[in-house]
Amino acid sequence: MNTLKIRRTAIAVAAAALLPFTLAACSDSGDTKAAPPAAGDQAKTGESTPVDESMTGDQPFGAACAGVPKEGAGSFDGMAKDPVATAASNNPALSTLVAAVKQAGLVDTLNNAKDITVFAPTNDAFAKIPKADLDKVLADKEQLTKILTYHVVGQRLAPKQLENGSFATLEKGMVTTMGSGEAYKVNGTSNVVCGNVKTANANVYIVDTVLMPK
């Protein structure tokens, strides 16, 4: 009898000693896989979904945009309030274009047009033309009008439309565009140096080369 009691006591002690280890083993079993974080917890991990930078806003872009005045009538905000010819007259980089538009008598035509796109050559773009040739063009109103209206498309063009586009101009010719992101070319040679500039009646893409109708 005493022997039986001793055995039972030993078994009970052994079971009591092993119980904590058994429970610990159970807690470390195959259930250790972490549940996927809830949607709200993803922000806490520091992880984020990549953002397509081309979709972050509808703002002007390009290296030459840095030269646009920060305040006043010539700033992006100021230009957005004026029709396109008036807005261009407040941008120092477009003074040669503005003089040509006045010479051709197109100020009212451009200011009164509705929803257009203007590919606006910079002063440096006009400077690429030999002075004698430029003076000759400026003196020929018909030819000058032909060249200037070739830079105007009868609809507002968003950057996305320039990726692989072909558009009729007011001159009745066609311009082609290609590119992506913030890099676009017009007719394969003229680079957009400051694009998506808004005026009251136009989208403006400032370019580094004067476009010549074919």
C-alpha positions as CSV (number, residue, x, y, z in Angstrom):
1,M,0.0,0.0,0.0
2,N,2.7,2.4,1.0
3,T,4.6,1.6,-2.2
4,L,1.4,2.4,-4.3
5,K,1.0,5.8,-2.5
6,I,4.7,6.7,-3.1
7,R,4.3,5.9,-6.9
8,R,1.1,8.0,-7.2
9,T,2.8,10.9,-5.4
10,A,5.8,10.7,-7.7
11,I,3.6,10.7,-10.8
12,A,1.7,13.8,-9.5
13,V,5.0,15.7,-8.8
14,A,6.3,14.8,-12.2
15,A,3.1,16.0,-13.9
16,A,3.2,19.2,-12.0
17,A,6.8,19.8,-13.0
18,L,6.1,19.1,-16.7
19,L,2.9,21.1,-17.0
20,P,4.6,24.6,-17.5
21,F,6.9,23.3,-20.2
22,T,4.0,21.7,-22.0
23,L,2.0,24.9,-22.0
24,A,5.1,26.9,-23.2
25,A,5.6,24.4,-26.0
26,C,2.0,24.8,-27.1
27,S,2.3,28.6,-27.2
28,D,5.4,28.3,-29.4
29,S,3.8,25.8,-31.8
30,G,2.8,26.4,-35.5
31,D,0.4,29.2,-34.4
32,T,3.4,31.7,-34.4
33,K,2.6,33.1,-37.9
34,A,1.7,36.7,-37.5
35,A,-1.6,37.8,-38.9
36,P,-1.4,40.3,-41.7
37,P,-1.6,43.9,-40.4
38,A,-4.9,45.6,-40.8
39,A,-5.2,48.3,-43.4
40,G,-5.0,51.0,-40.7
41,D,-1.9,49.4,-39.3
42,Q,0.1,49.7,-42.5
43,A,0.8,53.4,-41.9
44,K,2.4,52.4,-38.6
45,T,5.0,50.2,-40.3
46,G,6.4,53.1,-42.4
47,E,5.6,51.3,-45.6
48,S,3.8,53.2,-48.4
49,T,2.6,52.6,-51.9
50,P,4.8,54.2,-54.6
51,V,3.2,57.3,-56.0
52,D,3.2,58.1,-59.7
53,E,4.8,61.6,-59.7
54,S,3.1,62.4,-63.0
55,M,-0.3,62.2,-61.3
56,T,0.5,64.3,-58.2
57,G,-0.8,67.6,-59.6
58,D,-1.6,69.8,-62.6
59,Q,1.3,72.2,-62.1
60,P,3.8,73.9,-64.5
61,F,6.9,71.8,-65.1
62,G,10.3,72.2,-66.7
63,A,13.7,73.8,-66.0
64,A,12.8,77.2,-67.4
65,C,9.8,77.5,-65.0
66,A,12.4,78.6,-62.4
67,G,12.8,81.9,-64.3
68,V,9.2,82.8,-64.0
69,P,8.6,85.6,-61.5
70,K,7.3,84.3,-58.1
71,E,4.8,87.1,-57.6
72,G,2.9,89.7,-59.7
73,A,1.3,89.7,-63.1
74,G,4.2,87.6,-64.6
75,S,3.9,84.8,-62.0
76,F,2.0,81.6,-62.7
77,D,-0.9,82.9,-60.6
78,G,-0.8,86.2,-62.3
79,M,-0.7,84.7,-65.8
80,A,-3.7,82.5,-65.0
81,K,-5.9,85.6,-64.6
82,D,-5.1,87.2,-68.0
83,P,-5.8,86.1,-71.6
84,V,-2.8,84.6,-73.3
85,A,-1.3,87.6,-75.2
86,T,-1.6,89.8,-72.1
87,A,-0.2,87.1,-69.8
88,A,2.8,86.6,-72.2
89,S,3.6,90.3,-72.1
90,N,4.2,90.0,-68.4
91,N,6.8,87.2,-68.8
92,P,10.3,88.7,-69.5
93,A,11.4,85.5,-71.4
94,L,8.7,86.0,-74.0
95,S,9.3,89.6,-74.9
96,T,10.4,88.9,-78.5
97,L,7.3,86.7,-79.1
98,V,5.1,89.5,-77.7
99,A,6.7,92.0,-80.0
100,A,6.1,89.7,-83.0
101,V,2.4,89.2,-82.0
102,K,1.9,92.9,-81.8
103,Q,3.7,93.4,-85.2
104,A,1.3,90.8,-86.7
105,G,-1.7,92.4,-85.2
106,L,-2.7,89.2,-83.4
107,V,-3.1,90.5,-79.8
108,D,-6.9,90.6,-79.9
109,T,-7.1,87.4,-81.9
110,L,-5.2,85.5,-79.3
111,N,-6.8,87.2,-76.3
112,N,-10.3,86.6,-77.6
113,A,-9.8,83.0,-78.6
114,K,-11.4,80.4,-76.4
115,D,-9.6,77.3,-75.0
116,I,-6.4,77.2,-77.1
117,T,-2.9,75.9,-76.7
118,V,0.1,78.1,-77.5
119,F,3.6,76.8,-78.0
120,A,5.5,79.9,-77.0
121,P,9.1,80.4,-78.2
122,T,11.5,82.0,-75.8
123,N,13.7,85.0,-76.6
124,D,16.5,82.5,-76.9
125,A,14.5,80.5,-79.4
126,F,14.1,83.6,-81.7
127,A,17.8,84.3,-81.2
128,K,18.7,81.1,-82.9
129,I,17.3,82.6,-86.2
130,P,20.0,84.7,-88.0
131,K,19.2,88.4,-87.4
132,A,18.8,89.2,-91.0
133,D,16.3,86.4,-91.5
134,L,14.4,87.4,-88.4
135,D,14.2,91.0,-89.4
136,K,12.9,89.9,-92.8
137,V,10.2,87.8,-91.2
138,L,9.2,90.6,-88.8
139,A,8.8,93.0,-91.7
140,D,6.6,90.6,-93.7
141,K,3.2,90.6,-91.9
142,E,1.7,87.8,-93.9
143,Q,4.7,85.5,-93.3
144,L,4.9,86.5,-89.7
145,T,1.2,85.7,-89.1
146,K,1.6,82.4,-90.8
147,I,4.5,81.5,-88.4
148,L,2.8,82.7,-85.3
149,T,-0.5,81.0,-85.9
150,Y,1.4,77.8,-86.6
151,H,2.2,77.9,-82.8
152,V,-1.5,77.9,-81.8
153,V,-3.7,74.8,-81.5
154,G,-7.5,75.3,-81.2
155,Q,-7.9,73.3,-78.0
156,R,-6.4,73.2,-74.5
157,L,-3.9,70.4,-74.5
158,A,-3.0,68.6,-71.2
159,P,0.6,67.1,-70.9
160,K,-0.8,63.6,-71.3
161,Q,-2.1,64.5,-74.8
162,L,1.5,65.5,-75.8
163,E,2.9,62.0,-75.3
164,N,2.2,61.0,-79.0
165,G,0.1,63.7,-80.6
166,S,-0.7,65.4,-83.8
167,F,-2.7,68.6,-83.8
168,A,-4.1,71.0,-86.3
169,T,-3.0,74.6,-85.9
170,L,-4.7,77.9,-86.6
171,E,-2.4,78.2,-89.6
172,K,-4.1,75.0,-90.9
173,G,-0.9,73.0,-90.6
174,M,-0.1,70.2,-88.2
175,V,2.3,70.0,-85.2
176,T,3.4,66.7,-83.7
177,T,4.4,66.1,-80.1
178,M,6.1,63.3,-78.3
179,G,7.5,62.5,-74.8
180,S,6.4,61.7,-71.3
181,G,6.7,62.9,-67.7
182,E,8.3,66.4,-68.0
183,A,10.2,65.9,-71.3
184,Y,8.4,66.7,-74.5
185,K,9.4,67.7,-78.0
186,V,7.3,69.5,-80.6
187,N,8.0,68.5,-84.3
188,G,10.9,66.4,-83.0
189,T,13.2,69.4,-82.5
190,S,11.7,72.0,-80.2
191,N,11.9,71.1,-76.5
192,V,9.2,72.2,-74.0
193,V,11.2,74.0,-71.3
194,C,8.3,75.1,-69.2
195,G,5.0,73.4,-69.7
196,N,1.4,73.4,-68.6
197,V,1.3,77.1,-67.9
198,K,-2.3,78.3,-67.5
199,T,-3.7,81.6,-68.7
200,A,-7.4,82.6,-68.6
201,N,-8.0,81.2,-72.1
202,A,-5.0,79.0,-72.9
203,N,-2.5,76.3,-71.9
204,V,1.0,77.5,-72.7
205,Y,4.0,75.3,-73.4
206,I,7.2,77.5,-73.6
207,V,9.6,76.0,-76.2
208,D,13.2,76.6,-77.0
209,T,13.0,76.6,-80.9
210,V,10.7,78.6,-83.2
211,L,8.4,76.2,-85.1
212,M,8.3,76.7,-88.9
213,P,5.2,75.7,-90.9
214,K,5.9,73.3,-93.8
